[in-house]
Structure formats: C-alpha cells, structure tokens
Amino acid sequence: MPKIRSHKGTQKRFRVSGTGKLLRRSAFQSHLLEHKSAKRKRGYARQHPVAPSDRRQIRRDAPYLGA
C-alpha cells in the first residue's frame, strides 16, 4: 500500500500542540506594524487554535502532522 502524500504548504503552516490541538500562526503580523499597539502585536505573536470547521481539511492535507 503506498503512503499518502502530505501537502507541504499545510505541513509548514500548522503544528500540533501537546494535547493534540491544531495550531496556526496569526495573520496581520508581517508588515505595517508601527501603528499597531504592542498589546495587539503580542496577541498576533501567539499560536492560535484552528477553527473546528477547518480541522478536517487540514488533517486530510497533512495526515502525518503529529498526534
């Protein structure tokens, strides 16, 4: 039986937490940062959980992502 190919873009953008949740990087933190408050930028720096509606597609694209 052949192995399933992982979608490499998906594999690079998501990771699995210790408890098995999918985590993603936040948007809005790459440029135009000088007018954003430090509080906002700290919030963007954290990893955020993936929405329940998107989890199935990510698991399909990257079956060997982790837990």
N, C-alpha and C positions, 0 to 999 in steps of 0.2 A: 504494500500500500504506500503510495507516495506521500511525502509530507505536504502540509498546507503552506502556501507562500504567504508570508506576512507582508502587509502594506508598510513599507519602510517609513513613509511620512507619518503615519499613525504611530508607529513604534517610537519615533523620535519625539513626538509631541505629548505623549501620555506616559504616566507611570502608575504603579500600583502601591498603595500605602501598606503598612504592616497589617492592617485589619482587612485588606482586600478591596478597598475602595479605589476607583479610578480617579486620578488627579490630573489636572490640566493647569497650564500656565495662564495667567490673566492677560487680557487684552489691554490696550492703551498704555503700555509702559515702554515703548521703544523710542519715541521722539516727542517733541513739543512738551517737554517735562518742566520747563522753567516756570510756567504759570500754574502748574498743579501743586497743591499743598503737599507738605511732607507726609501728612496723615493719609492722603489719597495714594501717594506713591508707595507707602509701606503696605497698604492694602493690596495694591497690584503685585507686590513682590511675593506675596504668599501663594502657595499652590491652592487651587480651588477644586472641590469635588465636581465631577461631571454630572450633568443633569440626567435623571433616570431615563428620559426619552432617547438619549444618545448612547447609553451604555451598550445596548445590544449591537449597534453598528460598529462600535469600536472593538468590541470583543470578536466580532466576525472578521474585521480587518487585521487584527493582531492577536491571533489565538494563543500565542506563546508569551504574551506580555508579562505574565507573572502569575500570582496566586490563582 
